[in-house]
Amino acid sequence: MRKKKSLGSIVLGLIILAVTWFLQEKGLISKDGGSGGGPDLKELFGKVSADGFTPVQTSGSGWTHLQDCRFITGRNSDGDSFHVKHEEGETEFRLYFVDTPESQFKSYRDGNTNGPRIAEQGAYFGDLSQDETTAIGSQGKAFVKKVLSQNDFQVLTKWENVYGPDRKYCLVVVPWQGEQVYLHELLVASGLARIHTRGADLPQGRDFHSQKSFLKGKEKDARDKKIGAWGL
Protein backbone atom coordinates (compact mmCIF):
# COMPACT_ATOMS: atom_id res chain seq x y z
CA MET A 1 0.00 0.00 0.00
CA ARG A 2 2.82 2.36 0.90
CA LYS A 3 4.60 1.62 -2.41
CA LYS A 4 1.44 2.52 -4.36
CA LYS A 5 1.12 5.83 -2.52
CA SER A 6 4.81 6.56 -3.05
CA LEU A 7 4.56 5.80 -6.77
CA GLY A 8 1.46 7.98 -7.03
CA SER A 9 3.27 10.87 -5.35
CA ILE A 10 6.20 10.53 -7.76
CA VAL A 11 3.88 10.52 -10.79
CA LEU A 12 2.00 13.56 -9.48
CA GLY A 13 5.27 15.38 -8.88
CA LEU A 14 6.43 14.64 -12.44
CA ILE A 15 3.14 15.91 -13.83
CA ILE A 16 3.45 19.15 -11.83
CA LEU A 17 7.03 19.63 -13.07
CA ALA A 18 5.96 19.03 -16.66
CA VAL A 19 3.06 21.49 -16.43
CA THR A 20 5.29 24.10 -14.78
CA TRP A 21 7.90 23.71 -17.52
CA PHE A 22 5.23 24.05 -20.20
CA LEU A 23 3.79 27.24 -18.65
CA GLN A 24 7.28 28.74 -18.30
CA GLU A 25 8.12 27.99 -21.92
CA LYS A 26 4.84 29.62 -23.01
CA GLY A 27 5.65 32.68 -20.87
CA LEU A 28 2.56 32.24 -18.70
CA ILE A 29 4.68 32.12 -15.55
CA SER A 30 8.24 33.29 -15.07
CA LYS A 31 11.08 31.01 -14.06
CA ASP A 32 11.35 32.76 -10.67
CA GLY A 33 7.74 31.81 -9.91
CA GLY A 34 6.06 35.11 -10.76
CA SER A 35 3.40 35.83 -13.35
CA GLY A 36 4.43 35.83 -16.98
CA GLY A 37 4.88 39.09 -18.85
CA GLY A 38 6.65 40.94 -16.05
CA PRO A 39 10.29 42.04 -15.83
CA ASP A 40 12.95 39.63 -14.62
CA LEU A 41 13.98 40.46 -11.04
CA LYS A 42 17.66 39.74 -11.66
CA GLU A 43 17.56 42.07 -14.66
CA LEU A 44 16.00 44.83 -12.56
CA PHE A 45 18.62 44.49 -9.86
CA GLY A 46 21.27 45.04 -12.52
CA LYS A 47 19.57 47.80 -14.50
CA VAL A 48 18.72 50.30 -11.77
CA SER A 49 21.80 52.21 -10.63
CA ALA A 50 22.10 53.71 -7.15
CA ASP A 51 23.11 57.03 -8.75
CA GLY A 52 20.71 59.95 -8.80
CA PHE A 53 18.54 59.10 -5.81
CA THR A 54 17.66 61.65 -3.14
CA PRO A 55 20.14 61.86 -0.24
CA VAL A 56 18.34 60.28 2.69
CA GLN A 57 17.54 62.28 5.83
CA THR A 58 16.16 60.40 8.83
CA SER A 59 15.21 63.26 11.14
CA GLY A 60 12.65 66.00 10.73
CA SER A 61 9.78 67.71 12.46
CA GLY A 62 6.88 65.34 13.04
CA TRP A 63 8.71 62.26 11.78
CA THR A 64 9.35 59.12 13.82
CA HIS A 65 12.48 57.25 12.79
CA LEU A 66 12.21 53.48 13.27
CA GLN A 67 15.47 51.56 12.88
CA ASP A 68 16.30 47.86 12.50
CA CYS A 69 12.90 47.11 10.99
CA ARG A 70 11.98 43.62 9.78
CA PHE A 71 9.58 42.59 7.03
CA ILE A 72 6.87 40.16 8.14
CA THR A 73 4.35 38.40 5.95
CA GLY A 74 0.89 39.88 6.29
CA ARG A 75 -2.54 39.46 4.77
CA ASN A 76 -2.43 42.66 2.71
CA SER A 77 1.27 42.72 1.86
CA ASP A 78 2.10 43.83 -1.68
CA GLY A 79 4.49 46.19 -3.42
CA ASP A 80 3.39 49.33 -1.61
CA SER A 81 1.92 47.95 1.63
CA PHE A 82 3.53 45.55 4.09
CA HIS A 83 3.67 44.53 7.72
CA VAL A 84 6.72 45.63 9.66
CA LYS A 85 8.14 44.57 13.00
CA HIS A 86 9.92 47.47 14.68
CA GLU A 87 11.07 48.84 18.03
CA GLU A 88 7.57 50.02 18.93
CA GLY A 89 5.70 46.88 17.90
CA GLU A 90 4.19 45.77 14.59
CA THR A 91 2.49 48.00 12.01
CA GLU A 92 1.03 47.68 8.54
CA PHE A 93 2.57 50.52 6.55
CA ARG A 94 1.80 51.98 3.12
CA LEU A 95 4.30 53.96 1.08
CA TYR A 96 3.80 57.64 0.35
CA PHE A 97 3.75 58.71 -3.32
CA VAL A 98 3.41 55.38 -5.13
CA ASP A 99 0.94 52.69 -6.09
CA THR A 100 2.05 49.29 -7.36
CA PRO A 101 -0.40 47.40 -9.59
CA GLU A 102 -2.68 44.74 -8.19
CA SER A 103 -1.00 41.33 -8.24
CA GLN A 104 -4.19 39.42 -9.08
CA PHE A 105 -7.79 39.90 -10.17
CA LYS A 106 -10.18 39.70 -7.21
CA SER A 107 -13.93 39.47 -6.73
CA TYR A 108 -15.48 40.80 -3.53
CA ARG A 109 -18.50 39.72 -1.49
CA ASP A 110 -20.50 42.76 -2.57
CA GLY A 111 -20.23 41.69 -6.21
CA ASN A 112 -17.59 44.25 -7.15
CA THR A 113 -14.09 43.44 -8.41
CA ASN A 114 -10.73 45.18 -8.58
CA GLY A 115 -10.98 45.06 -12.38
CA PRO A 116 -11.52 48.83 -12.80
CA ARG A 117 -8.48 49.57 -10.63
CA ILE A 118 -6.35 47.15 -12.66
CA ALA A 119 -7.57 48.80 -15.88
CA GLU A 120 -6.64 52.24 -14.50
CA GLN A 121 -3.19 51.01 -13.51
CA GLY A 122 -2.66 49.36 -16.90
CA ALA A 123 -3.69 52.54 -18.73
CA TYR A 124 -1.09 54.50 -16.76
CA PHE A 125 1.71 52.30 -18.11
CA GLY A 126 0.58 52.56 -21.72
CA ASP A 127 -2.57 50.44 -21.97
CA LEU A 128 -1.27 47.17 -20.55
CA SER A 129 -3.66 44.22 -20.57
CA GLN A 130 -5.08 42.90 -17.32
CA ASP A 131 -2.64 39.98 -17.38
CA GLU A 132 0.33 42.27 -18.05
CA THR A 133 -0.73 44.63 -15.28
CA THR A 134 -1.12 41.91 -12.67
CA ALA A 135 2.21 40.43 -13.81
CA ILE A 136 3.86 43.77 -12.99
CA GLY A 137 2.00 43.75 -9.65
CA SER A 138 3.35 40.29 -8.87
CA GLN A 139 6.86 41.37 -9.79
CA GLY A 140 6.56 44.52 -7.66
CA LYS A 141 5.42 42.44 -4.71
CA ALA A 142 8.30 39.97 -5.15
CA PHE A 143 10.80 42.79 -5.69
CA VAL A 144 9.82 44.58 -2.46
CA LYS A 145 9.74 41.36 -0.46
CA LYS A 146 13.25 40.51 -1.66
CA VAL A 147 14.63 44.00 -0.95
CA LEU A 148 13.07 44.17 2.52
CA SER A 149 13.98 40.59 3.45
CA GLN A 150 17.66 40.85 2.58
CA ASN A 151 18.56 43.37 5.30
CA ASP A 152 17.11 45.36 8.15
CA PHE A 153 15.65 48.62 6.90
CA GLN A 154 14.40 51.95 8.26
CA VAL A 155 10.93 53.47 8.38
CA LEU A 156 10.05 57.15 8.65
CA THR A 157 6.45 57.82 9.61
CA LYS A 158 4.14 60.55 10.85
CA TRP A 159 1.59 57.87 11.80
CA GLU A 160 -0.94 59.27 9.32
CA ASN A 161 -3.87 56.94 8.72
CA VAL A 162 -4.48 55.32 5.34
CA TYR A 163 -8.29 55.67 5.24
CA GLY A 164 -8.57 54.00 8.65
CA PRO A 165 -6.37 53.37 11.69
CA ASP A 166 -5.17 49.91 10.58
CA ARG A 167 -2.52 51.20 8.15
CA LYS A 168 -0.11 54.12 8.36
CA TYR A 169 1.69 56.07 5.66
CA CYS A 170 5.48 55.99 5.63
CA LEU A 171 8.76 56.41 3.83
CA VAL A 172 11.06 53.38 3.80
CA VAL A 173 14.86 53.55 3.54
CA VAL A 174 16.64 50.50 2.12
CA PRO A 175 20.23 49.64 1.16
CA TRP A 176 20.71 49.56 -2.61
CA GLN A 177 24.06 48.86 -4.25
CA GLY A 178 25.93 50.17 -1.22
CA GLU A 179 23.78 53.31 -0.82
CA GLN A 180 20.73 54.18 1.28
CA VAL A 181 17.71 55.07 -0.88
CA TYR A 182 14.00 55.73 -0.46
CA LEU A 183 12.00 52.68 -1.51
CA HIS A 184 9.29 54.69 -3.30
CA GLU A 185 11.96 56.24 -5.54
CA LEU A 186 13.45 52.81 -6.22
CA LEU A 187 10.06 51.43 -7.28
CA VAL A 188 9.47 54.29 -9.72
CA ALA A 189 13.01 53.95 -11.12
CA SER A 190 12.36 50.20 -11.57
CA GLY A 191 9.13 50.75 -13.50
CA LEU A 192 7.12 48.87 -10.88
CA ALA A 193 4.93 51.66 -9.48
CA ARG A 194 2.95 54.63 -10.70
CA ILE A 195 3.16 58.03 -9.01
CA HIS A 196 -0.18 58.03 -7.26
CA THR A 197 -1.62 58.46 -3.74
CA ARG A 198 -0.77 60.72 -0.83
CA GLY A 199 2.64 62.38 -0.60
CA ALA A 200 4.55 64.27 2.07
CA ASP A 201 7.38 66.78 2.46
CA LEU A 202 10.62 64.84 2.86
CA PRO A 203 12.47 65.14 6.18
CA GLN A 204 14.73 68.21 5.90
CA GLY A 205 14.37 68.02 2.13
CA ARG A 206 12.02 68.60 -0.79
CA ASP A 207 8.44 69.61 -0.34
CA PHE A 208 5.69 67.34 -1.65
CA HIS A 209 5.33 69.06 -5.04
CA SER A 210 9.08 69.15 -5.69
CA GLN A 211 9.42 65.47 -4.77
CA LYS A 212 6.59 64.57 -7.13
CA SER A 213 8.42 66.42 -9.94
CA PHE A 214 11.62 64.56 -9.05
CA LEU A 215 9.76 61.25 -9.30
CA LYS A 216 8.44 62.26 -12.72
CA GLY A 217 12.05 62.57 -13.83
CA LYS A 218 12.85 59.11 -12.49
CA GLU A 219 9.79 57.76 -14.25
CA LYS A 220 10.87 59.32 -17.56
CA ASP A 221 14.29 57.67 -17.23
CA ALA A 222 12.64 54.28 -16.63
CA ARG A 223 10.30 54.80 -19.58
CA ASP A 224 13.14 55.85 -21.90
CA LYS A 225 15.20 52.82 -20.84
CA LYS A 226 12.13 50.52 -21.07
CA ILE A 227 12.56 49.28 -17.52
CA GLY A 228 9.84 47.28 -15.75
CA ALA A 229 6.32 47.98 -16.94
CA TRP A 230 7.64 50.47 -19.49
CA GLY A 231 9.35 47.65 -21.35
CA LEU A 232 6.19 45.66 -22.06
C-alpha positions in Angstrom: 0.0 0.0 0.0 2.8 2.4 0.9 4.6 1.6 -2.4 1.4 2.5 -4.4 1.1 5.8 -2.5 4.8 6.6 -3.0 4.6 5.8 -6.8 1.5 8.0 -7.0 3.3 10.9 -5.4 6.2 10.5 -7.8 3.9 10.5 -10.8 2.0 13.6 -9.5 5.3 15.4 -8.9 6.4 14.6 -12.4 3.1 15.9 -13.8 3.5 19.2 -11.8 7.0 19.6 -13.1 6.0 19.0 -16.7 3.1 21.5 -16.4 5.3 24.1 -14.8 7.9 23.7 -17.5 5.2 24.0 -20.2 3.8 27.2 -18.6 7.3 28.7 -18.3 8.1 28.0 -21.9 4.8 29.6 -23.0 5.7 32.7 -20.9 2.6 32.2 -18.7 4.7 32.1 -15.6 8.2 33.3 -15.1 11.1 31.0 -14.1 11.4 32.8 -10.7 7.7 31.8 -9.9 6.1 35.1 -10.8 3.4 35.8 -13.4 4.4 35.8 -17.0 4.9 39.1 -18.8 6.7 40.9 -16.1 10.3 42.0 -15.8 12.9 39.6 -14.6 14.0 40.5 -11.0 17.7 39.7 -11.7 17.6 42.1 -14.7 16.0 44.8 -12.6 18.6 44.5 -9.9 21.3 45.0 -12.5 19.6 47.8 -14.5 18.7 50.3 -11.8 21.8 52.2 -10.6 22.1 53.7 -7.2 23.1 57.0 -8.7 20.7 60.0 -8.8 18.5 59.1 -5.8 17.7 61.6 -3.1 20.1 61.9 -0.2 18.3 60.3 2.7 17.5 62.3 5.8 16.2 60.4 8.8 15.2 63.3 11.1 12.7 66.0 10.7 9.8 67.7 12.5 6.9 65.3 13.0 8.7 62.3 11.8 9.4 59.1 13.8 12.5 57.2 12.8 12.2 53.5 13.3 15.5 51.6 12.9 16.3 47.9 12.5 12.9 47.1 11.0 12.0 43.6 9.8 9.6 42.6 7.0 6.9 40.2 8.1 4.3 38.4 6.0 0.9 39.9 6.3 -2.5 39.5 4.8 -2.4 42.7 2.7 1.3 42.7 1.9 2.1 43.8 -1.7 4.5 46.2 -3.4 3.4 49.3 -1.6 1.9 47.9 1.6 3.5 45.6 4.1 3.7 44.5 7.7 6.7 45.6 9.7 8.1 44.6 13.0 9.9 47.5 14.7 11.1 48.8 18.0 7.6 50.0 18.9 5.7 46.9 17.9 4.2 45.8 14.6 2.5 48.0 12.0 1.0 47.7 8.5 2.6 50.5 6.5 1.8 52.0 3.1 4.3 54.0 1.1 3.8 57.6 0.3 3.7 58.7 -3.3 3.4 55.4 -5.1 0.9 52.7 -6.1 2.1 49.3 -7.4 -0.4 47.4 -9.6 -2.7 44.7 -8.2 -1.0 41.3 -8.2 -4.2 39.4 -9.1 -7.8 39.9 -10.2 -10.2 39.7 -7.2 -13.9 39.5 -6.7 -15.5 40.8 -3.5 -18.5 39.7 -1.5 -20.5 42.8 -2.6 -20.2 41.7 -6.2 -17.6 44.3 -7.2 -14.1 43.4 -8.4 -10.7 45.2 -8.6 -11.0 45.1 -12.4 -11.5 48.8 -12.8 -8.5 49.6 -10.6 -6.3 47.2 -12.7 -7.6 48.8 -15.9 -6.6 52.2 -14.5 -3.2 51.0 -13.5 -2.7 49.4 -16.9 -3.7 52.5 -18.7 -1.1 54.5 -16.8 1.7 52.3 -18.1 0.6 52.6 -21.7 -2.6 50.4 -22.0 -1.3 47.2 -20.6 -3.7 44.2 -20.6 -5.1 42.9 -17.3 -2.6 40.0 -17.4 0.3 42.3 -18.1 -0.7 44.6 -15.3 -1.1 41.9 -12.7 2.2 40.4 -13.8 3.9 43.8 -13.0 2.0 43.8 -9.7 3.4 40.3 -8.9 6.9 41.4 -9.8 6.6 44.5 -7.7 5.4 42.4 -4.7 8.3 40.0 -5.2 10.8 42.8 -5.7 9.8 44.6 -2.5 9.7 41.4 -0.5 13.2 40.5 -1.7 14.6 44.0 -0.9 13.1 44.2 2.5 14.0 40.6 3.5 17.7 40.9 2.6 18.6 43.4 5.3 17.1 45.4 8.1 15.6 48.6 6.9 14.4 52.0 8.3 10.9 53.5 8.4 10.1 57.1 8.6 6.5 57.8 9.6 4.1 60.6 10.8 1.6 57.9 11.8 -0.9 59.3 9.3 -3.9 56.9 8.7 -4.5 55.3 5.3 -8.3 55.7 5.2 -8.6 54.0 8.7 -6.4 53.4 11.7 -5.2 49.9 10.6 -2.5 51.2 8.1 -0.1 54.1 8.4 1.7 56.1 5.7 5.5 56.0 5.6 8.8 56.4 3.8 11.1 53.4 3.8 14.9 53.5 3.5 16.6 50.5 2.1 20.2 49.6 1.2 20.7 49.6 -2.6 24.1 48.9 -4.2 25.9 50.2 -1.2 23.8 53.3 -0.8 20.7 54.2 1.3 17.7 55.1 -0.9 14.0 55.7 -0.5 12.0 52.7 -1.5 9.3 54.7 -3.3 12.0 56.2 -5.5 13.5 52.8 -6.2 10.1 51.4 -7.3 9.5 54.3 -9.7 13.0 53.9 -11.1 12.4 50.2 -11.6 9.1 50.8 -13.5 7.1 48.9 -10.9 4.9 51.7 -9.5 3.0 54.6 -10.7 3.2 58.0 -9.0 -0.2 58.0 -7.3 -1.6 58.5 -3.7 -0.8 60.7 -0.8 2.6 62.4 -0.6 4.6 64.3 2.1 7.4 66.8 2.5 10.6 64.8 2.9 12.5 65.1 6.2 14.7 68.2 5.9 14.4 68.0 2.1 12.0 68.6 -0.8 8.4 69.6 -0.3 5.7 67.3 -1.6 5.3 69.1 -5.0 9.1 69.1 -5.7 9.4 65.5 -4.8 6.6 64.6 -7.1 8.4 66.4 -9.9 11.6 64.6 -9.0 9.8 61.2 -9.3 8.4 62.3 -12.7 12.1 62.6 -13.8 12.9 59.1 -12.5 9.8 57.8 -14.3 10.9 59.3 -17.6 14.3 57.7 -17.2 12.6 54.3 -16.6 10.3 54.8 -19.6 13.1 55.8 -21.9 15.2 52.8 -20.8 12.1 50.5 -21.1 12.6 49.3 -17.5 9.8 47.3 -15.7 6.3 48.0 -16.9 7.6 50.5 -19.5 9.3 47.6 -21.4 6.2 45.7 -22.1 
